[in-house]
Amino acid sequence: MQEFQSNFLKFVIDHEILRFGEFTLKSGRISPYFFNAGLFNTGEKLSFLAKCYADAIAESRLDFDVLFGPAYKGIPLVTATAMALVNQHGINKPYCFNRKEAKVHGEGGSIVGADLTGNVLIIDDVITAGTAIREAVEIITSCGAKLCGIAVAMDRQERGTGKLSAIQEIEENYQIRVVSIITLQNIVDYLKATNSESLQQHLDAVVAYRTEYGV
């Protein structure tokens, strides 16, 4: 596990963005953990998240021309990540995001920021069914650009109705790489290594869930 990953896990646990217990998911599965990316809702939390995105992207060595944040959640994420990339790693890349409804006055159009051209890296929080990504890909291709990768905060490494996870399906369908700050396996490893008894008590349940539903 990279240092930025262990720092990220400590942060999200301390701020209860990642919680342990029993949580009923939309799929009906009972999960022993819950990651709520919507709780990155202060300047401090968003700044930390963006730094971790930048670390994961730099570590991945993905080659991209522009960052794209799908509206609405992706807008603050892509903006903060673009700043963190240049501040932390000296990677100065243009960024843009889309409007849900095209603007008919002023400069018009549905894309705000840099031109959506070349190889595009999407910044999003999590991938569940992949519907939002498909919509983003339609926007990217309609501008003549090409999706080259996606960066997310967490990969649940959990299969859907088939043998693959949503992320694996996207990687296979679009022949791209999805970069994540952390994975479910990172959570397992963190719980194994921690000295906190209150956290260690959740290890067996998380491992069992990973065994039953993991990919």
Kinemage of the C-alpha trace (Angstrom):
@kinemage 1
@onewidth
@group {chain A} dominant
@subgroup {mainchain}
@vectorlist {calphas} color= white
{ca met a 1} P 0.000 0.000 0.000
{ca gln a 2} L 1.286 3.459 -0.927
{ca glu a 3} L 1.706 6.103 1.778
{ca phe a 4} L -1.017 8.290 0.250
{ca gln a 5} L -3.426 5.322 0.443
{ca ser a 6} L -2.816 4.647 4.129
{ca asn a 7} L -3.062 8.395 4.848
{ca phe a 8} L -6.327 8.495 2.913
{ca leu a 9} L -7.774 5.569 4.877
{ca lys a 10} L -6.837 7.130 8.205
{ca phe a 11} L -8.427 10.413 7.133
{ca val a 12} L -11.722 8.933 5.911
{ca ile a 13} L -12.061 6.746 9.010
{ca asp a 14} L -11.254 9.627 11.388
{ca his a 15} L -13.831 11.834 9.620
{ca glu a 16} L -16.423 9.011 9.404
{ca ile a 17} L -16.482 9.182 5.608
{ca leu a 18} L -15.709 5.456 5.767
{ca arg a 19} L -17.774 3.734 8.453
{ca phe a 20} L -18.105 0.146 9.604
{ca gly a 21} L -21.234 -1.683 10.752
{ca glu a 22} L -24.195 -3.030 8.777
{ca phe a 23} L -25.425 -1.064 5.781
{ca thr a 24} L -28.096 -2.118 3.288
{ca leu a 25} L -26.987 -1.238 -0.240
{ca lys a 26} L -29.220 -0.423 -3.211
{ca ser a 27} L -28.471 -3.950 -4.457
{ca gly a 28} L -29.969 -5.382 -1.266
{ca arg a 29} L -26.631 -6.683 -0.036
{ca ile a 30} L -25.705 -6.086 3.594
{ca ser a 31} L -22.294 -4.426 3.566
{ca pro a 32} L -20.004 -4.262 6.629
{ca tyr a 33} L -18.697 -0.872 5.482
{ca phe a 34} L -20.007 2.277 3.841
{ca phe a 35} L -18.012 4.915 1.958
{ca asn a 36} L -19.852 8.231 1.634
{ca ala a 37} L -17.929 10.470 -0.785
{ca gly a 38} L -20.560 13.186 -0.297
{ca leu a 39} L -18.996 13.938 3.094
{ca phe a 40} L -15.958 15.550 1.488
{ca asn a 41} L -17.904 18.737 2.130
{ca thr a 42} L -15.446 21.232 3.643
{ca gly a 43} L -12.428 23.032 2.254
{ca glu a 44} L -10.105 20.852 4.310
{ca lys a 45} L -11.721 17.596 3.194
{ca leu a 46} L -11.927 18.545 -0.483
{ca ser a 47} L -8.320 19.754 -0.469
{ca phe a 48} L -7.168 16.466 1.045
{ca leu a 49} L -9.232 14.426 -1.423
{ca ala a 50} L -7.813 16.358 -4.381
{ca lys a 51} L -4.258 15.778 -3.147
{ca cys a 52} L -4.937 12.044 -3.008
{ca tyr a 53} L -6.440 12.074 -6.510
{ca ala a 54} L -3.291 13.847 -7.706
{ca asp a 55} L -1.068 11.288 -5.963
{ca ala a 56} L -2.973 8.370 -7.506
{ca ile a 57} L -2.897 9.924 -10.988
{ca ala a 58} L 0.812 10.725 -10.779
{ca glu a 59} L 1.538 7.201 -9.506
{ca ser a 60} L -0.447 5.677 -12.403
{ca arg a 61} L 1.650 7.501 -15.044
{ca leu a 62} L -1.435 7.748 -17.262
{ca asp a 63} L -0.892 9.878 -20.347
{ca phe a 64} L -3.730 12.391 -20.794
{ca asp a 65} L -4.325 15.811 -22.312
{ca val a 66} L -7.273 17.191 -20.354
{ca leu a 67} L -9.220 16.484 -17.150
{ca phe a 68} L -13.004 16.250 -17.353
{ca gly a 69} L -15.489 16.425 -14.469
{ca pro a 70} L -19.028 15.189 -15.226
{ca ala a 71} L -21.713 17.487 -13.778
{ca tyr a 72} L -22.522 17.889 -11.038
{ca lys a 73} L -20.343 15.994 -8.575
{ca gly a 74} L -17.372 15.978 -10.903
{ca ile a 75} L -17.178 19.780 -11.127
{ca pro a 76} L -15.533 20.506 -7.738
{ca leu a 77} L -13.531 17.278 -7.995
{ca val a 78} L -11.925 18.096 -11.343
{ca thr a 79} L -11.277 21.721 -10.345
{ca ala a 80} L -9.559 20.812 -7.081
{ca thr a 81} L -7.644 17.921 -8.674
{ca ala a 82} L -6.258 20.145 -11.438
{ca met a 83} L -4.894 22.493 -8.772
{ca ala a 84} L -3.472 19.646 -6.683
{ca leu a 85} L -1.738 18.110 -9.699
{ca val a 86} L 0.185 21.285 -10.462
{ca asn a 87} L 0.869 22.163 -6.809
{ca gln a 88} L 1.946 18.682 -5.686
{ca his a 89} L 3.472 17.184 -8.831
{ca gly a 90} L 4.110 20.022 -11.281
{ca ile a 91} L 1.613 18.468 -13.725
{ca asn a 92} L -0.172 21.409 -15.341
{ca lys a 93} L -3.150 20.148 -17.331
{ca pro a 94} L -6.263 21.932 -18.629
{ca tyr a 95} L -9.640 20.942 -17.218
{ca cys a 96} L -13.283 21.300 -18.121
{ca phe a 97} L -16.748 20.175 -17.111
{ca asn a 98} L -20.183 20.038 -18.675
{ca arg a 99} L -23.441 21.830 -18.054
{ca lys a 100} L -26.546 19.709 -17.687
{ca glu a 101} L -28.305 22.088 -20.072
{ca ala a 102} L -26.518 23.844 -22.934
{ca lys a 103} L -26.164 27.612 -22.552
{ca val a 104} L -27.899 29.472 -25.380
{ca his a 105} L -26.480 32.962 -24.686
{ca gly a 106} L -22.983 34.360 -24.194
{ca glu a 107} L -20.327 31.855 -25.265
{ca gly a 108} L -23.013 29.141 -25.474
{ca gly a 109} L -22.409 25.411 -25.502
{ca ser a 110} L -22.388 22.784 -22.779
{ca ile a 111} L -18.648 22.576 -21.977
{ca val a 112} L -17.098 25.007 -19.489
{ca gly a 113} L -13.364 25.547 -19.226
{ca ala a 114} L -10.737 24.148 -21.589
{ca asp a 115} L -11.544 22.562 -24.936
{ca leu a 116} L -12.527 18.914 -24.639
{ca thr a 117} L -9.925 17.499 -27.035
{ca gly a 118} L -7.316 14.772 -27.192
{ca asn a 119} L -7.035 12.079 -24.517
{ca val a 120} L -9.439 12.696 -21.651
{ca leu a 121} L -9.151 11.609 -18.012
{ca ile a 122} L -12.483 11.644 -16.141
{ca ile a 123} L -12.497 12.551 -12.441
{ca asp a 124} L -15.444 11.038 -10.537
{ca asp a 125} L -16.133 9.930 -6.968
{ca val a 126} L -17.236 6.302 -7.354
{ca ile a 127} L -18.531 4.023 -10.094
{ca thr a 128} L -21.627 1.951 -9.336
{ca ala a 129} L -23.707 0.961 -12.356
{ca gly a 130} L -21.552 2.911 -14.806
{ca thr a 131} L -24.488 4.917 -16.211
{ca ala a 132} L -22.866 8.286 -15.452
{ca ile a 133} L -19.664 7.178 -17.168
{ca arg a 134} L -21.514 6.150 -20.316
{ca glu a 135} L -23.138 9.584 -20.419
{ca ala a 136} L -19.737 11.243 -19.967
{ca val a 137} L -18.238 9.139 -22.768
{ca glu a 138} L -21.009 10.301 -25.116
{ca ile a 139} L -20.118 13.913 -24.328
{ca ile a 140} L -16.402 13.251 -24.850
{ca thr a 141} L -16.817 11.457 -28.173
{ca ser a 142} L -19.304 14.053 -29.452
{ca cys a 143} L -16.523 16.627 -29.059
{ca gly a 144} L -14.115 14.473 -31.054
{ca ala a 145} L -12.060 13.557 -27.988
{ca lys a 146} L -11.139 10.118 -26.648
{ca leu a 147} L -11.543 8.634 -23.171
{ca cys a 148} L -8.175 7.357 -21.927
{ca gly a 149} L -8.874 6.756 -18.241
{ca ile a 150} L -10.995 7.404 -15.156
{ca ala a 151} L -9.890 8.340 -11.632
{ca val a 152} L -12.185 7.487 -8.720
{ca ala a 153} L -11.887 7.716 -4.963
{ca met a 154} L -12.702 4.061 -4.263
{ca asp a 155} L -12.962 0.756 -6.098
{ca arg a 156} L -15.325 -1.531 -4.178
{ca gln a 157} L -13.946 -4.525 -6.154
{ca glu a 158} L -17.439 -5.974 -5.970
{ca arg a 159} L -19.095 -7.869 -8.783
{ca gly a 160} L -22.493 -6.869 -10.069
{ca thr a 161} L -24.996 -9.290 -11.556
{ca gly a 162} L -22.258 -11.008 -13.563
{ca lys a 163} L -18.700 -12.043 -12.810
{ca leu a 164} L -17.200 -8.588 -13.283
{ca ser a 165} L -17.394 -5.434 -11.204
{ca ala a 166} L -18.737 -2.196 -12.696
{ca ile a 167} L -15.173 -0.926 -12.975
{ca gln a 168} L -13.946 -4.094 -14.700
{ca glu a 169} L -16.832 -3.871 -17.169
{ca ile a 170} L -15.912 -0.269 -17.995
{ca glu a 171} L -12.234 -1.157 -18.401
{ca glu a 172} L -13.175 -4.015 -20.716
{ca asn a 173} L -15.801 -2.130 -22.738
{ca tyr a 174} L -13.732 1.008 -23.312
{ca gln a 175} L -10.258 -0.568 -23.181
{ca ile a 176} L -9.088 1.954 -20.598
{ca arg a 177} L -7.671 1.944 -17.091
{ca val a 178} L -9.572 3.031 -13.991
{ca val a 179} L -7.319 4.476 -11.295
{ca ser a 180} L -8.575 4.499 -7.706
{ca ile a 181} L -7.190 6.093 -4.568
{ca ile a 182} L -8.137 2.995 -2.554
{ca thr a 183} L -9.705 -0.412 -3.105
{ca leu a 184} L -11.600 -2.798 -0.862
{ca gln a 185} L -8.398 -4.829 -0.573
{ca asn a 186} L -6.640 -1.734 0.787
{ca ile a 187} L -9.313 -1.521 3.498
{ca val a 188} L -8.730 -5.177 4.397
{ca asp a 189} L -4.965 -4.619 4.565
{ca tyr a 190} L -5.419 -1.500 6.687
{ca leu a 191} L -7.649 -3.324 9.173
{ca lys a 192} L -5.109 -6.147 9.397
{ca ala a 193} L -2.274 -3.737 10.151
{ca thr a 194} L -4.044 -1.391 12.578
{ca asn a 195} L -3.407 -1.420 16.315
{ca ser a 196} L -6.950 -0.210 16.977
{ca glu a 197} L -9.086 -2.938 18.542
{ca ser a 198} L -12.273 -1.061 17.642
{ca leu a 199} L -11.284 -1.242 13.958
{ca gln a 200} L -9.906 -4.784 14.072
{ca gln a 201} L -13.263 -6.099 15.248
{ca his a 202} L -14.663 -5.371 11.760
{ca leu a 203} L -11.934 -7.257 9.890
{ca asp a 204} L -13.639 -10.674 9.752
{ca ala a 205} L -16.880 -9.212 8.405
{ca val a 206} L -15.096 -7.205 5.704
{ca val a 207} L -12.986 -10.206 4.671
{ca ala a 208} L -16.100 -12.399 4.514
{ca tyr a 209} L -17.872 -9.820 2.341
{ca arg a 210} L -14.845 -9.573 0.055
{ca thr a 211} L -14.790 -13.377 -0.253
{ca glu a 212} L -18.503 -13.614 -1.076
{ca tyr a 213} L -18.938 -10.678 -3.437
{ca gly a 214} L -15.441 -9.642 -4.460
{ca val a 215} L -13.809 -9.898 -7.873
